Amino acid sequence: MQETFDMNKQAHMRMEKYPPMVNLDGSVTFKLKAPLAHSVQIEPLNGQPENNGYNGLGRGIYDLTRDDSGMWSITTPPAVPGLHTYWLVVDGVRVNDTTSKTYGSQIMQACGVEIPEPGVNFYDIKNVPHGEVRMKWYYSKITNMWRRAYVYFPAEYDANPEKRYPVLILRHGGGEDETGWVEQGRANFILDNLIAENKAVPMIVVMDWGQAPVPGMRVHIPSTPPPQEIIDITINELIPMIDASYRTIPDREYRAMAGLSMGSVQTLYIGLQNLDYFSALGIFSRRPMDENEFNLEHSFGGVFQRPEELNRKLHLFWWGAGTAEEGIYYGVKKNLSELASVGINSVFVEFPGTAHEWQTWRKSLHDFAPRLFRWTEAK
């Protein structure tokens, strides 16, 4: 056992890493020089078969081939455009590729490779007025811990000291944190570009940490329903803090919530059970709800039994999924069909070919944001 450990340690010490190369056809070439290694693999995050291949980089682990010099390499099939996360696996041990930027949170970190999508630039930085993303620290009495939110302000915010703005609370996914929508999702550039083109109402976007551990406890893993602490923090601490700190319009008509994957679960549970706080909900890549969770009589406090009230309060009930998300895509369509059968209005947008990854969620925000707060313009 000690000999194996020493050999693995030596193999890791002798590694020479090379940046992944994105080829013109969208394939990716990975290289790693590790003469003492016995096996080298690329493991796409969420690309394992048990996760239904929910990663645009691949549907399973890639085995690299070794040449006589100890160089390991592989070129993947063309990947789905977007930002895909992965690990290097050397002799069975996951390690991060230090030639690539890492993303994630304290739960896990993974490397990322960006595959451009020809002709698509809505999330690129452009020569338009740019807003700012600022960190806001606040103390949570619920968890007795300091928390950090990222807050996006439109470019005009500081130049219009008398103007107040609507608010979108935007949630990240499992294994990520409040940096995800900026670092990976490019939400600030998406909003900058939409606002500059007069396609979206200038708004404040709040990206809070979607976990709520108390001292001495581990960070919550993604769960359904979400921990009560994150619900209470959102309603009783985050929203009041944002309204007290910035020039918001503190009214449900001017407040929306959206999230991806784990964040979509939080959006459903927090939003549907607190309709006095939100006038729009965005559900990005929500896994299908089974019969125990999705019940037209009992789910979410029985709100589905009151379709007229729900339709009146929710000006926008938006759902989106990539067609390559397999179970998510078809499950969401089934759930929405059931909602429609009892008269509940919703919007569903599909994104051809995209998987459970950031290109789906960037496109979701790009479609969702322009629809927000249009109902307030007549006021």
N, C-alpha and C positions, 0 to 999 in steps of 0.2 A: 504493500500500500504506500509506504514512504517513497519507494523508488518511483512509482507511478506519479505521485504528487510532485517529486523533484523534476521528473521529465516534463510534466505539464508546465511547471514553473519555468523551466528552461525554454520550453517552446514559446511561451508567452514573451519571455525576455528577448528572444531572438527574432520576433516578428518585425517585418518591415511592411507598413501599410501604405496603400496607394489609394488616392481618391477614386470613387466610382466614376466611370465614364458613361455619360448618356449619349447614345449613338443616334444618328439621324432618323432611324426607324422607330425610336422610342425604346429600344432594348438597352440594357445596362450591362456594362462589363465590370466585373469585380475582380480585383487582384490582391493577393496577399502573399508575401514571401515569408514562409515559416518552415525552414528545412527540418526542424525537429518534430513538427506536428504530424499526427497520424490521420487526422481528418479535419477539413475546414468546410463550413457550410454557411450559407446565407439564410436566415430565418425571417421571413416577412412577419411583422407584427400582425396578429389576427389572420395570418395566412394559413394556419394549420387546418388540416381537413376537418377537425372537430368544430372549427369555427366557420365552416362552409366557405372557406377561401375568401373571406371578406378583406381582401387587400389587393389593390390594383397592381402590385408588383409581382404577385404570384400566388398560387393556390397550395403551396407546400414548401418544404425546405429544399433549397438548392444545394447539391453536392458539388464542390469545386474539384477540379482535376489538377493533380500535381505534375510538374515537369521535373527533369533531372536536376535542375538547380534549386529545387525546393520552392518554386513559384506556383502558387495555387491560383486558379482562375476559372471564370465561367462568364458566358454572355447569356443573359436571360432572354426569353421571348419578348417581343414588344410589350411594354407595360401600358396600362391605362394612364392617361395624363393625370398629373397631380403630384402631391407630396406624399411619398410612401415611407413608412418607418420600418426599420429592420435591425437585426442583430447579426454580428459575426458569431459563429459558434466554432470554437477551436477545441478539438478533442472533447466535445460534449459540454464545454463551458461557454456560456454566453459572455461576450465582451463587446463593448462599444467600439465602433470604428472611429478613431480619433481624427481621421481625415475628413469626417463629415460632422455637421452640426447635430447636436443631440437635442431632443425634445422630450417633454413629459413633466413629471412632478416627482415628489418624494416617494410616490408609490413605485414608479419605474421610469427609467430613461431608455430611449432608443434613438438610433441614428435616423437620418432622413435623406432621401434623394428626390429631387424635383424633376418631373417629366413635363416639359412644356406641352401645351395644347395649341396646335397651329391655329392662328386666327383669333385666339381668345386672350384678351388682355384686360378684362374688367377688374382684375385684382392686382394689376401692376401699378407701380408708382408712376404718375404722369405729371406733366407740367400744368397742374391745377392748384388752386389754393388748398393747403393741407391743414387738417385739424391736428390736435395734439392728444396724445395718450398720457395721462398722468396717474401716478400711484396714489392711492388713498388708503392710509392705515386707519383702522378704527378698532376699538376694544369691544369684544363681545362679552356681555355679562352672562350670556347663556352658556358659553364654553369656558369662560374665564381665560380667554386667550386673545392676543392681538391678531387681526385679520387684515389682509391686503386685497384691495380691489383695484383693477385697472379701469380707468374712466376715459372714454373718448369724447372730446369736445369738437364740434364742427369748426371750421376755419373762422367763421364769423363771430364765434362766441365772445371773445374778448373785445371785439370792436363794437359790440352792441350791448352795452352794460344794462340797458333797460329791458332787453328782450328775454323772455323765458322760453324754455324748450321742453318738448316731450322726451320721454325716457324709454329706452329699450334695455331690459335686463337680458343679457346674453350668456348662456351657460355652455361650459365646455363638456367634454366627454370623460368617460372613465379612464383613470391613469394619467390625466392631464391636470392642469391647474389654470389659474386666471390669466396666464400668459398665452394660452393656446390660441385664442382667437386672433391675437395680434401676430405672434411669432409664426404660427402655422397657417391660420386662416386668412391673414391679411385683411382683417375686418376694417381697419382704419383706412386702407387704400380703397377698398370697395365702397365705403361710405363717402370718402373724399370724391371719388369719381362720379358716383351717382348724384351727389349734391351739386357738384360743379355742372353737371348736365341737366340740372333741374328735374331729375327723375325721382329724387327722394326728398322728403321734408327734412330740413336740418334737425338733428336730434342728438341727445346725449346717449351714449351707449355704456352700460355698466357691466363689467366682466368680473364677477366675484368668484372666489374659490368655492367649488362645489362640494367641499368636504367640511365636516364640523366635528372634529375630534375634541374630546375634553381631556384635560391633563391626565396623563397616566394611561391613556387608551390609544390603541392603534388607529390609524386613519381608516375610516369606513371604506370597505370595498363597495363597488356599485351594487345597489340593492333596490328591490321593488317591494313595497313602497320605499321612498327615500327616508333616511333617518329624520325623525321629528325635529331634531336640532336644526337641520338645514332649512326646513320649512319655517320654523320659528325665527331663525336669523333673518331670512329673506323678508318676512312680513314685518317683524317687530324691531329689527335693527337696521338692516341694509336700506330698505326704502325710506324710513324716517331720516337716516343719516344722510342719504343722497339729497333728499328734499331740503334738509336743513343746511347743507353745505354748498349747494349749487343753485343756479337759477332755473329750476325745474318748474313745470306746471303740475302742482301736486293734486292731480285729479285722475281718476281711473280712465277717463276718456283719452288721456294723454300718456298712458303707461301701457307698455307691452312686455311680453316675455317670450323668449325662444331659447332653444337649446338643441344640441346634437347628441344622439345616442343616450348616454346616461343623463345628459342635460335635458333631453326631451322627456325622459321619465319625470324629472323634477319639474319641468314646465307643466306637464299634465296634472300632476298631483297638487302642486302649489297653485297653479292658475285656476283649474276647474273648481277647487274648493275655496277659492278666494276671489270670486268674480267681482267683488266690490273694489278690487285693486287693479284689475286688468281689463282692457278692452280688446286685446288681440293676443293670440298665442301662436307660436311657430314651432312645429314638431318636425325636427330634422332626423330622419333615419331612426324612427322609433321601432324597436323590435315588436313583432306582432304580439298582441295580448291574448292569453289563453282564456278559457271559459271561466276560470276562477277570478281573473283580474278584470276581464271585460264582460260585464254583465249589465245589460240595459236597465235593470231594475235597481241594482245595488252599488255599482261602481261609482267612485268619486262622490260619495255622499248622495247618490241618487239623482245627480244633475241631469242624466240622460232622460229621466222621466219628465223633465220640464223643458221640452225642446223650444217652446216659444220664449221662455225666459232666457235660455242659453243663446238663442239666435239674436235676441234683443241686446243682450249684454256683450256678446262677442261679435264685434264688427268683422273680425277676421279670424278664422280657425284654419290655419294653413298647415298642410302636411307635405313633405317631400321625401323622395327616396331615389336612389340610383337603381337602374334595372338590373345591375349585376350584384345587388345586395340579396338576391335570391329570396330567402325566407322573409326578410324584412319587407321587400317590395310587394310580394304577393299577400303577405299577412296584413299589411297596412291597407291595401285595397279592399280586402275582405272586411276589416274592421270599419272602414269608412262606408262601405256598402250597408252594413248593419246600422250605422248612425243615420244614413240617408233614409233607411226604411221607417224610421220614427220621426223623420222631418227635421233632422239636425243638419244645418248647412256647414259645408267645409269646402276648402280648396285643396286639390291634390295636384302636385307637379312632379313629373318623373324626369330623370336625367339619364338618357340612353348611354349604356355602357359603363357608367361610373359605379364604383363599389363603396364599401363602408370605409371611406377615407375622405381626405380634405377637399378633393375636387367636387364631390357631392355637396359638401357643407358650404363651400364658397359659393357654389351656384345656388344653393338654397337661400343664403343670405342675400345674394344679388337679386333674386326674384321676390323675396319676402319684404325687404326693406322699402322698396318703392310703393308698396301697397299700404304701408303704415300711416296712420293718422290722417288719411285723406277725408275721413268722416268729420274731422274737426274744422276743415277749411270753410265750411258754410257758417261756422259760428262767429 
